[in-house]
Amino acid sequence: MARTKFLSLLLLALLAISMLAPEVLAGGYGTGSLKSSQCSGQCARRCSQTQYRKPCMFFCQKCCRKCLCVPPGYYGNKQVCPCYNNWKTKRGGPKCP
């Protein structure tokens, strides 16, 4: 009886950890993880290695204000921020850098 109770609690704990792991591993990234005042710094990081810095900053800040999220890294990783990833142009291309 005690063993069953222990295994049930262990299974419940593992389930809770597995649900929280993506949030923790993403390092605080995700929709709504930023304040609008943080967008400028995060977009500067995101756009720091592009040769098209001005348009990158313009669209990144626009996307950040709407989604309150900027993906990690300089390129890609948009799956971390679904709003940022799914916002498209009229032609269906990505809106956010």
mmCIF file as gemmi writes it, N, C-alpha and C atoms, coordinates in Angstrom:
data_model
loop_
_atom_site.group_PDB
_atom_site.id
_atom_site.type_symbol
_atom_site.label_atom_id
_atom_site.label_alt_id
_atom_site.label_comp_id
_atom_site.label_asym_id
_atom_site.label_entity_id
_atom_site.label_seq_id
_atom_site.pdbx_PDB_ins_code
_atom_site.Cartn_x
_atom_site.Cartn_y
_atom_site.Cartn_z
_atom_site.occupancy
_atom_site.B_iso_or_equiv
_atom_site.pdbx_formal_charge
_atom_site.auth_seq_id
_atom_site.auth_asym_id
_atom_site.pdbx_PDB_model_num
ATOM 1 N N . MET Axp A 1 ? 0.822 -1.199 0 1 0 ? 1 A 1
ATOM 2 C CA . MET Axp A 1 ? 0 0 0 1 0 ? 1 A 1
ATOM 3 C C . MET Axp A 1 ? 0.87 1.268 0 1 0 ? 1 A 1
ATOM 4 N N . ALA Axp A 2 ? 1.848 1.3 0.87 1 0 ? 2 A 1
ATOM 5 C CA . ALA Axp A 2 ? 2.729 2.457 0.949 1 0 ? 2 A 1
ATOM 6 C C . ALA Axp A 2 ? 3.548 2.599 -0.332 1 0 ? 2 A 1
ATOM 7 N N . ARG Axp A 3 ? 3.931 1.461 -0.881 1 0 ? 3 A 1
ATOM 8 C CA . ARG Axp A 3 ? 4.713 1.483 -2.117 1 0 ? 3 A 1
ATOM 9 C C . ARG Axp A 3 ? 3.886 2.041 -3.279 1 0 ? 3 A 1
ATOM 10 N N . THR Axp A 4 ? 2.637 1.677 -3.358 1 0 ? 4 A 1
ATOM 11 C CA . THR Axp A 4 ? 1.74 2.18 -4.404 1 0 ? 4 A 1
ATOM 12 C C . THR Axp A 4 ? 1.562 3.687 -4.256 1 0 ? 4 A 1
ATOM 13 N N . LYS Axp A 5 ? 1.412 4.133 -3.025 1 0 ? 5 A 1
ATOM 14 C CA . LYS Axp A 5 ? 1.25 5.564 -2.765 1 0 ? 5 A 1
ATOM 15 C C . LYS Axp A 5 ? 2.514 6.326 -3.184 1 0 ? 5 A 1
ATOM 16 N N . PHE Axp A 6 ? 3.681 5.761 -2.841 1 0 ? 6 A 1
ATOM 17 C CA . PHE Axp A 6 ? 4.951 6.386 -3.204 1 0 ? 6 A 1
ATOM 18 C C . PHE Axp A 6 ? 5.099 6.464 -4.724 1 0 ? 6 A 1
ATOM 19 N N . LEU Axp A 7 ? 4.789 5.377 -5.423 1 0 ? 7 A 1
ATOM 20 C CA . LEU Axp A 7 ? 4.9 5.363 -6.88 1 0 ? 7 A 1
ATOM 21 C C . LEU Axp A 7 ? 3.925 6.347 -7.52 1 0 ? 7 A 1
ATOM 22 N N . SER Axp A 8 ? 2.745 6.47 -6.96 1 0 ? 8 A 1
ATOM 23 C CA . SER Axp A 8 ? 1.771 7.425 -7.477 1 0 ? 8 A 1
ATOM 24 C C . SER Axp A 8 ? 2.277 8.859 -7.329 1 0 ? 8 A 1
ATOM 25 N N . LEU Axp A 9 ? 2.836 9.182 -6.178 1 0 ? 9 A 1
ATOM 26 C CA . LEU Axp A 9 ? 3.38 10.516 -5.945 1 0 ? 9 A 1
ATOM 27 C C . LEU Axp A 9 ? 4.591 10.784 -6.85 1 0 ? 9 A 1
ATOM 28 N N . LEU Axp A 10 ? 5.419 9.782 -7.03 1 0 ? 10 A 1
ATOM 29 C CA . LEU Axp A 10 ? 6.58 9.926 -7.909 1 0 ? 10 A 1
ATOM 30 C C . LEU Axp A 10 ? 6.14 10.175 -9.344 1 0 ? 10 A 1
ATOM 31 N N . LEU Axp A 11 ? 5.157 9.445 -9.799 1 0 ? 11 A 1
ATOM 32 C CA . LEU Axp A 11 ? 4.626 9.622 -11.151 1 0 ? 11 A 1
ATOM 33 C C . LEU Axp A 11 ? 4.01 11.009 -11.313 1 0 ? 11 A 1
ATOM 34 N N . LEU Axp A 12 ? 3.284 11.457 -10.322 1 0 ? 12 A 1
ATOM 35 C CA . LEU Axp A 12 ? 2.684 12.788 -10.351 1 0 ? 12 A 1
ATOM 36 C C . LEU Axp A 12 ? 3.764 13.877 -10.387 1 0 ? 12 A 1
ATOM 37 N N . ALA Axp A 13 ? 4.823 13.705 -9.601 1 0 ? 13 A 1
ATOM 38 C CA . ALA Axp A 13 ? 5.923 14.673 -9.59 1 0 ? 13 A 1
ATOM 39 C C . ALA Axp A 13 ? 6.623 14.713 -10.94 1 0 ? 13 A 1
ATOM 40 N N . LEU Axp A 14 ? 6.876 13.554 -11.532 1 0 ? 14 A 1
ATOM 41 C CA . LEU Axp A 14 ? 7.519 13.508 -12.852 1 0 ? 14 A 1
ATOM 42 C C . LEU Axp A 14 ? 6.646 14.156 -13.919 1 0 ? 14 A 1
ATOM 43 N N . LEU Axp A 15 ? 5.361 13.959 -13.831 1 0 ? 15 A 1
ATOM 44 C CA . LEU Axp A 15 ? 4.436 14.577 -14.772 1 0 ? 15 A 1
ATOM 45 C C . LEU Axp A 15 ? 4.475 16.105 -14.632 1 0 ? 15 A 1
ATOM 46 N N . ALA Axp A 16 ? 4.474 16.589 -13.412 1 0 ? 16 A 1
ATOM 47 C CA . ALA Axp A 16 ? 4.533 18.041 -13.183 1 0 ? 16 A 1
ATOM 48 C C . ALA Axp A 16 ? 5.843 18.619 -13.697 1 0 ? 16 A 1
ATOM 49 N N . ILE Axp A 17 ? 6.943 17.932 -13.468 1 0 ? 17 A 1
ATOM 50 C CA . ILE Axp A 17 ? 8.249 18.403 -13.952 1 0 ? 17 A 1
ATOM 51 C C . ILE Axp A 17 ? 8.284 18.419 -15.465 1 0 ? 17 A 1
ATOM 52 N N . SER Axp A 18 ? 7.734 17.407 -16.099 1 0 ? 18 A 1
ATOM 53 C CA . SER Axp A 18 ? 7.749 17.351 -17.561 1 0 ? 18 A 1
ATOM 54 C C . SER Axp A 18 ? 6.902 18.465 -18.171 1 0 ? 18 A 1
ATOM 55 N N . MET Axp A 19 ? 5.876 18.901 -17.475 1 0 ? 19 A 1
ATOM 56 C CA . MET Axp A 19 ? 5.058 19.996 -17.977 1 0 ? 19 A 1
ATOM 57 C C . MET Axp A 19 ? 5.768 21.341 -17.815 1 0 ? 19 A 1
ATOM 58 N N . LEU Axp A 20 ? 6.576 21.483 -16.794 1 0 ? 20 A 1
ATOM 59 C CA . LEU Axp A 20 ? 7.279 22.735 -16.541 1 0 ? 20 A 1
ATOM 60 C C . LEU Axp A 20 ? 8.606 22.828 -17.283 1 0 ? 20 A 1
ATOM 61 N N . ALA Axp A 21 ? 9.183 21.713 -17.688 1 0 ? 21 A 1
ATOM 62 C CA . ALA Axp A 21 ? 10.514 21.692 -18.303 1 0 ? 21 A 1
ATOM 63 C C . ALA Axp A 21 ? 10.629 22.581 -19.532 1 0 ? 21 A 1
ATOM 64 N N . PRO Axp A 22 ? 9.689 22.569 -20.49 1 0 ? 22 A 1
ATOM 65 C CA . PRO Axp A 22 ? 9.858 23.444 -21.653 1 0 ? 22 A 1
ATOM 66 C C . PRO Axp A 22 ? 9.934 24.923 -21.279 1 0 ? 22 A 1
ATOM 67 N N . GLU Axp A 23 ? 9.177 25.347 -20.274 1 0 ? 23 A 1
ATOM 68 C CA . GLU Axp A 23 ? 9.213 26.744 -19.83 1 0 ? 23 A 1
ATOM 69 C C . GLU Axp A 23 ? 10.582 27.08 -19.253 1 0 ? 23 A 1
ATOM 70 N N . VAL Axp A 24 ? 11.113 26.189 -18.445 1 0 ? 24 A 1
ATOM 71 C CA . VAL Axp A 24 ? 12.394 26.425 -17.79 1 0 ? 24 A 1
ATOM 72 C C . VAL Axp A 24 ? 13.524 26.372 -18.808 1 0 ? 24 A 1
ATOM 73 N N . LEU Axp A 25 ? 13.495 25.384 -19.708 1 0 ? 25 A 1
ATOM 74 C CA . LEU Axp A 25 ? 14.556 25.229 -20.695 1 0 ? 25 A 1
ATOM 75 C C . LEU Axp A 25 ? 14.576 26.383 -21.688 1 0 ? 25 A 1
ATOM 76 N N . ALA Axp A 26 ? 13.442 26.985 -21.932 1 0 ? 26 A 1
ATOM 77 C CA . ALA Axp A 26 ? 13.384 28.1 -22.873 1 0 ? 26 A 1
ATOM 78 C C . ALA Axp A 26 ? 13.989 29.362 -22.275 1 0 ? 26 A 1
ATOM 79 N N . GLY Axp A 27 ? 14.319 29.336 -20.996 1 0 ? 27 A 1
ATOM 80 C CA . GLY Axp A 27 ? 15.004 30.466 -20.372 1 0 ? 27 A 1
ATOM 81 C C . GLY Axp A 27 ? 14.144 31.707 -20.234 1 0 ? 27 A 1
ATOM 82 N N . GLY Axp A 28 ? 12.846 31.528 -20.001 1 0 ? 28 A 1
ATOM 83 C CA . GLY Axp A 28 ? 11.985 32.683 -19.837 1 0 ? 28 A 1
ATOM 84 C C . GLY Axp A 28 ? 11.468 33.246 -21.146 1 0 ? 28 A 1
ATOM 85 N N . TYR Axp A 29 ? 11.671 32.539 -22.226 1 0 ? 29 A 1
ATOM 86 C CA . TYR Axp A 29 ? 11.156 32.971 -23.511 1 0 ? 29 A 1
ATOM 87 C C . TYR Axp A 29 ? 9.752 32.427 -23.683 1 0 ? 29 A 1
ATOM 88 N N . GLY Axp A 30 ? 8.962 33.087 -24.479 1 0 ? 30 A 1
ATOM 89 C CA . GLY Axp A 30 ? 7.602 32.654 -24.748 1 0 ? 30 A 1
ATOM 90 C C . GLY Axp A 30 ? 6.688 33.856 -24.743 1 0 ? 30 A 1
ATOM 91 N N . THR Axp A 31 ? 5.524 33.701 -25.329 1 0 ? 31 A 1
ATOM 92 C CA . THR Axp A 31 ? 4.589 34.802 -25.439 1 0 ? 31 A 1
ATOM 93 C C . THR Axp A 31 ? 4.278 35.374 -24.065 1 0 ? 31 A 1
ATOM 94 N N . GLY Axp A 32 ? 4.427 36.68 -23.944 1 0 ? 32 A 1
ATOM 95 C CA . GLY Axp A 32 ? 4.133 37.366 -22.7 1 0 ? 32 A 1
ATOM 96 C C . GLY Axp A 32 ? 5.256 37.337 -21.681 1 0 ? 32 A 1
ATOM 97 N N . SER Axp A 33 ? 6.434 36.854 -22.061 1 0 ? 33 A 1
ATOM 98 C CA . SER Axp A 33 ? 7.524 36.749 -21.09 1 0 ? 33 A 1
ATOM 99 C C . SER Axp A 33 ? 8.289 38.056 -20.908 1 0 ? 33 A 1
ATOM 100 N N . LEU Axp A 34 ? 8.042 39.038 -21.767 1 0 ? 34 A 1
ATOM 101 C CA . LEU Axp A 34 ? 8.737 40.328 -21.677 1 0 ? 34 A 1
ATOM 102 C C . LEU Axp A 34 ? 7.776 41.452 -21.317 1 0 ? 34 A 1
ATOM 103 N N . LYS Axp A 35 ? 8.341 42.533 -20.82 1 0 ? 35 A 1
ATOM 104 C CA . LYS Axp A 35 ? 7.597 43.781 -20.68 1 0 ? 35 A 1
ATOM 105 C C . LYS Axp A 35 ? 7.938 44.61 -21.902 1 0 ? 35 A 1
ATOM 106 N N . SER Axp A 36 ? 7.068 45.5 -22.31 1 0 ? 36 A 1
ATOM 107 C CA . SER Axp A 36 ? 7.315 46.288 -23.517 1 0 ? 36 A 1
ATOM 108 C C . SER Axp A 36 ? 8.593 47.118 -23.403 1 0 ? 36 A 1
ATOM 109 N N . SER Axp A 37 ? 8.985 47.472 -22.199 1 0 ? 37 A 1
ATOM 110 C CA . SER Axp A 37 ? 10.219 48.24 -22.01 1 0 ? 37 A 1
ATOM 111 C C . SER Axp A 37 ? 11.471 47.408 -22.298 1 0 ? 37 A 1
ATOM 112 N N . GLN Axp A 38 ? 11.338 46.079 -22.328 1 0 ? 38 A 1
ATOM 113 C CA . GLN Axp A 38 ? 12.472 45.203 -22.587 1 0 ? 38 A 1
ATOM 114 C C . GLN Axp A 38 ? 12.653 44.911 -24.077 1 0 ? 38 A 1
ATOM 115 N N . CYS Axp A 39 ? 11.695 45.299 -24.9 1 0 ? 39 A 1
ATOM 116 C CA . CYS Axp A 39 ? 11.741 44.969 -26.326 1 0 ? 39 A 1
ATOM 117 C C . CYS Axp A 39 ? 12.966 45.542 -27.017 1 0 ? 39 A 1
ATOM 118 N N . SER Axp A 40 ? 13.313 46.754 -26.706 1 0 ? 40 A 1
ATOM 119 C CA . SER Axp A 40 ? 14.423 47.419 -27.366 1 0 ? 40 A 1
ATOM 120 C C . SER Axp A 40 ? 15.729 46.633 -27.201 1 0 ? 40 A 1
ATOM 121 N N . GLY Axp A 41 ? 16.033 46.243 -25.988 1 0 ? 41 A 1
ATOM 122 C CA . GLY Axp A 41 ? 17.257 45.487 -25.719 1 0 ? 41 A 1
ATOM 123 C C . GLY Axp A 41 ? 17.253 44.112 -26.35 1 0 ? 41 A 1
ATOM 124 N N . GLN Axp A 42 ? 16.109 43.427 -26.272 1 0 ? 42 A 1
ATOM 125 C CA . GLN Axp A 42 ? 16.013 42.088 -26.851 1 0 ? 42 A 1
ATOM 126 C C . GLN Axp A 42 ? 16.111 42.137 -28.373 1 0 ? 42 A 1
ATOM 127 N N . CYS Axp A 43 ? 15.536 43.154 -28.984 1 0 ? 43 A 1
ATOM 128 C CA . CYS Axp A 43 ? 15.612 43.288 -30.445 1 0 ? 43 A 1
ATOM 129 C C . CYS Axp A 43 ? 17.02 43.684 -30.877 1 0 ? 43 A 1
ATOM 130 N N . ALA Axp A 44 ? 17.696 44.472 -30.079 1 0 ? 44 A 1
ATOM 131 C CA . ALA Axp A 44 ? 19.088 44.819 -30.398 1 0 ? 44 A 1
ATOM 132 C C . ALA Axp A 44 ? 19.939 43.552 -30.418 1 0 ? 44 A 1
ATOM 133 N N . ARG Axp A 45 ? 19.7 42.661 -29.47 1 0 ? 45 A 1
ATOM 134 C CA . ARG Axp A 45 ? 20.407 41.381 -29.443 1 0 ? 45 A 1
ATOM 135 C C . ARG Axp A 45 ? 20.048 40.543 -30.657 1 0 ? 45 A 1
ATOM 136 N N . ARG Axp A 46 ? 18.758 40.447 -30.946 1 0 ? 46 A 1
ATOM 137 C CA . ARG Axp A 46 ? 18.268 39.617 -32.052 1 0 ? 46 A 1
ATOM 138 C C . ARG Axp A 46 ? 18.807 40.105 -33.401 1 0 ? 46 A 1
ATOM 139 N N . CYS Axp A 47 ? 18.9 41.405 -33.579 1 0 ? 47 A 1
ATOM 140 C CA . CYS Axp A 47 ? 19.282 41.99 -34.87 1 0 ? 47 A 1
ATOM 141 C C . CYS Axp A 47 ? 20.763 42.35 -34.959 1 0 ? 47 A 1
ATOM 142 N N . SER Axp A 48 ? 21.551 42.003 -33.955 1 0 ? 48 A 1
ATOM 143 C CA . SER Axp A 48 ? 22.938 42.463 -33.897 1 0 ? 48 A 1
ATOM 144 C C . SER Axp A 48 ? 23.83 41.89 -34.993 1 0 ? 48 A 1
ATOM 145 N N . GLN Axp A 49 ? 23.473 40.765 -35.578 1 0 ? 49 A 1
ATOM 146 C CA . GLN Axp A 49 ? 24.363 40.156 -36.569 1 0 ? 49 A 1
ATOM 147 C C . GLN Axp A 49 ? 23.831 40.212 -37.997 1 0 ? 49 A 1
ATOM 148 N N . THR Axp A 50 ? 22.846 41.048 -38.249 1 0 ? 50 A 1
ATOM 149 C CA . THR Axp A 50 ? 22.311 41.16 -39.602 1 0 ? 50 A 1
ATOM 150 C C . THR Axp A 50 ? 22.875 42.401 -40.286 1 0 ? 50 A 1
ATOM 151 N N . GLN Axp A 51 ? 22.945 42.342 -41.588 1 0 ? 51 A 1
ATOM 152 C CA . GLN Axp A 51 ? 23.385 43.54 -42.315 1 0 ? 51 A 1
ATOM 153 C C . GLN Axp A 51 ? 22.212 44.496 -42.54 1 0 ? 51 A 1
ATOM 154 N N . TYR Axp A 52 ? 20.99 44.043 -42.27 1 0 ? 52 A 1
ATOM 155 C CA . TYR Axp A 52 ? 19.784 44.862 -42.428 1 0 ? 52 A 1
ATOM 156 C C . TYR Axp A 52 ? 19.256 45.26 -41.059 1 0 ? 52 A 1
ATOM 157 N N . ARG Axp A 53 ? 20.076 45.943 -40.289 1 0 ? 53 A 1
ATOM 158 C CA . ARG Axp A 53 ? 19.762 46.244 -38.891 1 0 ? 53 A 1
ATOM 159 C C . ARG Axp A 53 ? 18.517 47.115 -38.729 1 0 ? 53 A 1
ATOM 160 N N . LYS Axp A 54 ? 18.369 48.184 -39.507 1 0 ? 54 A 1
ATOM 161 C CA . LYS Axp A 54 ? 17.22 49.088 -39.334 1 0 ? 54 A 1
ATOM 162 C C . LYS Axp A 54 ? 15.88 48.379 -39.556 1 0 ? 54 A 1
ATOM 163 N N . PRO Axp A 55 ? 15.691 47.689 -40.7 1 0 ? 55 A 1
ATOM 164 C CA . PRO Axp A 55 ? 14.405 47.002 -40.867 1 0 ? 55 A 1
ATOM 165 C C . PRO Axp A 55 ? 14.203 45.875 -39.85 1 0 ? 55 A 1
ATOM 166 N N . CYS Axp A 56 ? 15.277 45.209 -39.503 1 0 ? 56 A 1
ATOM 167 C CA . CYS Axp A 56 ? 15.169 44.148 -38.496 1 0 ? 56 A 1
ATOM 168 C C . CYS Axp A 56 ? 14.676 44.725 -37.176 1 0 ? 56 A 1
ATOM 169 N N . MET Axp A 57 ? 15.275 45.835 -36.744 1 0 ? 57 A 1
ATOM 170 C CA . MET Axp A 57 ? 14.87 46.469 -35.49 1 0 ? 57 A 1
ATOM 171 C C . MET Axp A 57 ? 13.426 46.965 -35.556 1 0 ? 57 A 1
ATOM 172 N N . PHE Axp A 58 ? 13.039 47.545 -36.693 1 0 ? 58 A 1
ATOM 173 C CA . PHE Axp A 58 ? 11.676 48.067 -36.834 1 0 ? 58 A 1
ATOM 174 C C . PHE Axp A 58 ? 10.648 46.944 -36.667 1 0 ? 58 A 1
ATOM 175 N N . PHE Axp A 59 ? 10.837 45.857 -37.408 1 0 ? 59 A 1
ATOM 176 C CA . PHE Axp A 59 ? 9.851 44.779 -37.353 1 0 ? 59 A 1
ATOM 177 C C . PHE Axp A 59 ? 9.954 43.965 -36.07 1 0 ? 59 A 1
ATOM 178 N N . CYS Axp A 60 ? 11.152 43.801 -35.558 1 0 ? 60 A 1
ATOM 179 C CA . CYS Axp A 60 ? 11.303 43.087 -34.293 1 0 ? 60 A 1
ATOM 180 C C . CYS Axp A 60 ? 10.576 43.83 -33.17 1 0 ? 60 A 1
ATOM 181 N N . GLN Axp A 61 ? 10.754 45.146 -33.119 1 0 ? 61 A 1
ATOM 182 C CA . GLN Axp A 61 ? 10.085 45.911 -32.061 1 0 ? 61 A 1
ATOM 183 C C . GLN Axp A 61 ? 8.573 45.91 -32.235 1 0 ? 61 A 1
ATOM 184 N N . LYS Axp A 62 ? 8.118 45.962 -33.477 1 0 ? 62 A 1
ATOM 185 C CA . LYS Axp A 62 ? 6.678 45.892 -33.74 1 0 ? 62 A 1
ATOM 186 C C . LYS Axp A 62 ? 6.121 44.554 -33.26 1 0 ? 62 A 1
ATOM 187 N N . CYS Axp A 63 ? 6.836 43.479 -33.587 1 0 ? 63 A 1
ATOM 188 C CA . CYS Axp A 63 ? 6.404 42.14 -33.176 1 0 ? 63 A 1
ATOM 189 C C . CYS Axp A 63 ? 6.491 41.97 -31.662 1 0 ? 63 A 1
ATOM 190 N N . CYS Axp A 64 ? 7.543 42.509 -31.073 1 0 ? 64 A 1
ATOM 191 C CA . CYS Axp A 64 ? 7.714 42.384 -29.629 1 0 ? 64 A 1
ATOM 192 C C . CYS Axp A 64 ? 6.61 43.127 -28.875 1 0 ? 64 A 1
ATOM 193 N N . ARG Axp A 65 ? 6.245 44.304 -29.349 1 0 ? 65 A 1
ATOM 194 C CA . ARG Axp A 65 ? 5.164 45.051 -28.693 1 0 ? 65 A 1
ATOM 195 C C . ARG Axp A 65 ? 3.855 44.28 -28.743 1 0 ? 65 A 1
ATOM 196 N N . LYS Axp A 66 ? 3.625 43.563 -29.842 1 0 ? 66 A 1
ATOM 197 C CA . LYS Axp A 66 ? 2.379 42.799 -29.961 1 0 ? 66 A 1
ATOM 198 C C . LYS Axp A 66 ? 2.454 41.499 -29.157 1 0 ? 66 A 1
ATOM 199 N N . CYS Axp A 67 ? 3.561 40.785 -29.267 1 0 ? 67 A 1
ATOM 200 C CA . CYS Axp A 67 ? 3.667 39.44 -28.695 1 0 ? 67 A 1
ATOM 201 C C . CYS Axp A 67 ? 4.325 39.401 -27.316 1 0 ? 67 A 1
ATOM 202 N N . LEU Axp A 68 ? 5.046 40.473 -26.955 1 0 ? 68 A 1
ATOM 203 C CA . LEU Axp A 68 ? 5.807 40.516 -25.702 1 0 ? 68 A 1
ATOM 204 C C . LEU Axp A 68 ? 6.761 39.329 -25.606 1 0 ? 68 A 1
ATOM 205 N N . CYS Axp A 69 ? 7.424 39.057 -26.736 1 0 ? 69 A 1
ATOM 206 C CA . CYS Axp A 69 ? 8.341 37.931 -26.819 1 0 ? 69 A 1
ATOM 207 C C . CYS Axp A 69 ? 9.304 38.166 -27.971 1 0 ? 69 A 1
ATOM 208 N N . VAL Axp A 70 ? 10.569 37.811 -27.773 1 0 ? 70 A 1
ATOM 209 C CA . VAL Axp A 70 ? 11.571 37.804 -28.841 1 0 ? 70 A 1
ATOM 210 C C . VAL Axp A 70 ? 12.306 36.472 -28.7 1 0 ? 70 A 1
ATOM 211 N N . PRO Axp A 71 ? 12.391 35.685 -29.771 1 0 ? 71 A 1
ATOM 212 C CA . PRO Axp A 71 ? 13.05 34.379 -29.664 1 0 ? 71 A 1
ATOM 213 C C . PRO Axp A 71 ? 14.525 34.494 -29.287 1 0 ? 71 A 1
ATOM 214 N N . PRO Axp A 72 ? 15.072 33.449 -28.685 1 0 ? 72 A 1
ATOM 215 C CA . PRO Axp A 72 ? 16.496 33.462 -28.347 1 0 ? 72 A 1
ATOM 216 C C . PRO Axp A 72 ? 17.354 33.367 -29.604 1 0 ? 72 A 1
ATOM 217 N N . GLY Axp A 73 ? 18.57 33.838 -29.509 1 0 ? 73 A 1
ATOM 218 C CA . GLY Axp A 73 ? 19.509 33.732 -30.622 1 0 ? 73 A 1
ATOM 219 C C . GLY Axp A 73 ? 19.331 34.841 -31.639 1 0 ? 73 A 1
ATOM 220 N N . TYR Axp A 74 ? 20.107 34.727 -32.705 1 0 ? 74 A 1
ATOM 221 C CA . TYR Axp A 74 ? 20.12 35.754 -33.752 1 0 ? 74 A 1
ATOM 222 C C . TYR Axp A 74 ? 19.208 35.403 -34.92 1 0 ? 74 A 1
ATOM 223 N N . TYR Axp A 75 ? 18.886 34.117 -35.054 1 0 ? 75 A 1
ATOM 224 C CA . TYR Axp A 75 ? 18.094 33.65 -36.195 1 0 ? 75 A 1
ATOM 225 C C . TYR Axp A 75 ? 17.369 32.379 -35.787 1 0 ? 75 A 1
ATOM 226 N N . GLY Axp A 76 ? 16.178 32.185 -36.328 1 0 ? 76 A 1
ATOM 227 C CA . GLY Axp A 76 ? 15.444 30.953 -36.033 1 0 ? 76 A 1
ATOM 228 C C . GLY Axp A 76 ? 14.869 30.952 -34.632 1 0 ? 76 A 1
ATOM 229 N N . ASN Axp A 77 ? 14.639 29.768 -34.093 1 0 ? 77 A 1
ATOM 230 C CA . ASN Axp A 77 ? 14.09 29.545 -32.744 1 0 ? 77 A 1
ATOM 231 C C . ASN Axp A 77 ? 12.716 30.181 -32.552 1 0 ? 77 A 1
ATOM 232 N N . LYS Axp A 78 ? 12.014 30.476 -33.641 1 0 ? 78 A 1
ATOM 233 C CA . LYS Axp A 78 ? 10.724 31.165 -33.529 1 0 ? 78 A 1
ATOM 234 C C . LYS Axp A 78 ? 9.646 30.308 -32.89 1 0 ? 78 A 1
ATOM 235 N N . GLN Axp A 79 ? 9.84 28.985 -32.858 1 0 ? 79 A 1
ATOM 236 C CA . GLN Axp A 79 ? 8.835 28.106 -32.261 1 0 ? 79 A 1
ATOM 237 C C . GLN Axp A 79 ? 8.654 28.398 -30.774 1 0 ? 79 A 1
ATOM 238 N N . VAL Axp A 80 ? 9.621 29.051 -30.166 1 0 ? 80 A 1
ATOM 239 C CA . VAL Axp A 80 ? 9.531 29.409 -28.748 1 0 ? 80 A 1
ATOM 240 C C . VAL Axp A 80 ? 8.478 30.488 -28.531 1 0 ? 80 A 1
ATOM 241 N N . CYS Axp A 81 ? 8.262 31.336 -29.525 1 0 ? 81 A 1
ATOM 242 C CA . CYS Axp A 81 ? 7.289 32.436 -29.442 1 0 ? 81 A 1
ATOM 243 C C . CYS Axp A 81 ? 6.226 32.234 -30.53 1 0 ? 81 A 1
ATOM 244 N N . PRO Axp A 82 ? 5.154 31.503 -30.232 1 0 ? 82 A 1
ATOM 245 C CA . PRO Axp A 82 ? 4.158 31.221 -31.268 1 0 ? 82 A 1
ATOM 246 C C . PRO Axp A 82 ? 3.568 32.461 -31.922 1 0 ? 82 A 1
ATOM 247 N N . CYS Axp A 83 ? 3.275 33.497 -31.172 1 0 ? 83 A 1
ATOM 248 C CA . CYS Axp A 83 ? 2.716 34.73 -31.741 1 0 ? 83 A 1
ATOM 249 C C . CYS Axp A 83 ? 3.701 35.332 -32.73 1 0 ? 83 A 1
ATOM 250 N N . TYR Axp A 84 ? 4.948 35.413 -32.324 1 0 ? 84 A 1
ATOM 251 C CA . TYR Axp A 84 ? 6.023 35.966 -33.145 1 0 ? 84 A 1
ATOM 252 C C . TYR Axp A 84 ? 6.191 35.133 -34.416 1 0 ? 84 A 1
ATOM 253 N N . ASN Axp A 85 ? 6.075 33.83 -34.27 1 0 ? 85 A 1
ATOM 254 C CA . ASN Axp A 85 ? 6.252 32.896 -35.389 1 0 ? 85 A 1
ATOM 255 C C . ASN Axp A 85 ? 5.075 32.919 -36.357 1 0 ? 85 A 1
ATOM 256 N N . ASN Axp A 86 ? 3.872 33.089 -35.858 1 0 ? 86 A 1
ATOM 257 C CA . ASN Axp A 86 ? 2.668 32.943 -36.689 1 0 ? 86 A 1
ATOM 258 C C . ASN Axp A 86 ? 2.17 34.241 -37.314 1 0 ? 86 A 1
ATOM 259 N N . TRP Axp A 87 ? 2.745 35.369 -36.958 1 0 ? 87 A 1
ATOM 260 C CA . TRP Axp A 87 ? 2.317 36.64 -37.541 1 0 ? 87 A 1
ATOM 261 C C . TRP Axp A 87 ? 2.912 36.738 -38.938 1 0 ? 87 A 1
ATOM 262 N N . LYS Axp A 88 ? 2.059 36.808 -39.944 1 0 ? 88 A 1
ATOM 263 C CA . LYS Axp A 88 ? 2.487 36.771 -41.343 1 0 ? 88 A 1
ATOM 264 C C . LYS Axp A 88 ? 2.157 38.075 -42.064 1 0 ? 88 A 1
ATOM 265 N N . THR Axp A 89 ? 2.861 38.306 -43.172 1 0 ? 89 A 1
ATOM 266 C CA . THR Axp A 89 ? 2.581 39.441 -44.046 1 0 ? 89 A 1
ATOM 267 C C . THR Axp A 89 ? 1.352 39.12 -44.896 1 0 ? 89 A 1
ATOM 268 N N . LYS Axp A 90 ? 0.887 40.088 -45.682 1 0 ? 90 A 1
ATOM 269 C CA . LYS Axp A 90 ? -0.256 39.847 -46.578 1 0 ? 90 A 1
ATOM 270 C C . LYS Axp A 90 ? 0.043 38.732 -47.561 1 0 ? 90 A 1
ATOM 271 N N . ARG Axp A 91 ? 1.304 38.597 -47.941 1 0 ? 91 A 1
ATOM 272 C CA . ARG Axp A 91 ? 1.705 37.563 -48.902 1 0 ? 91 A 1
ATOM 273 C C . ARG Axp A 91 ? 1.989 36.214 -48.247 1 0 ? 91 A 1
ATOM 274 N N . GLY Axp A 92 ? 1.873 36.14 -46.94 1 0 ? 92 A 1
ATOM 275 C CA . GLY Axp A 92 ? 2.064 34.881 -46.247 1 0 ? 92 A 1
ATOM 276 C C . GLY Axp A 92 ? 3.481 34.636 -45.737 1 0 ? 92 A 1
ATOM 277 N N . GLY Axp A 93 ? 4.36 35.598 -45.943 1 0 ? 93 A 1
ATOM 278 C CA . GLY Axp A 93 ? 5.718 35.465 -45.442 1 0 ? 93 A 1
ATOM 279 C C . GLY Axp A 93 ? 5.801 35.843 -43.974 1 0 ? 93 A 1
ATOM 280 N N . PRO Axp A 94 ? 6.915 35.565 -43.331 1 0 ? 94 A 1
ATOM 281 C CA . PRO Axp A 94 ? 7.043 35.913 -41.902 1 0 ? 94 A 1
ATOM 282 C C . PRO Axp A 94 ? 7.138 37.421 -41.691 1 0 ? 94 A 1
ATOM 283 N N . LYS Axp A 95 ? 6.395 37.917 -40.743 1 0 ? 95 A 1
ATOM 284 C CA . LYS Axp A 95 ? 6.394 39.345 -40.413 1 0 ? 95 A 1
ATOM 285 C C . LYS Axp A 95 ? 7.582 39.687 -39.495 1 0 ? 95 A 1
ATOM 286 N N . CYS Axp A 96 ? 7.912 38.751 -38.623 1 0 ? 96 A 1
ATOM 287 C CA . CYS Axp A 96 ? 8.887 39.022 -37.575 1 0 ? 96 A 1
ATOM 288 C C . CYS Axp A 96 ? 10.234 38.379 -37.903 1 0 ? 96 A 1
ATOM 289 N N . PRO Axp A 97 ? 11.334 39.132 -37.664 1 0 ? 97 A 1
ATOM 290 C CA . PRO Axp A 97 ? 12.676 38.597 -37.97 1 0 ? 97 A 1
ATOM 291 C C . PRO Axp A 97 ? 13.153 37.581 -36.934 1 0 ? 97 A 1
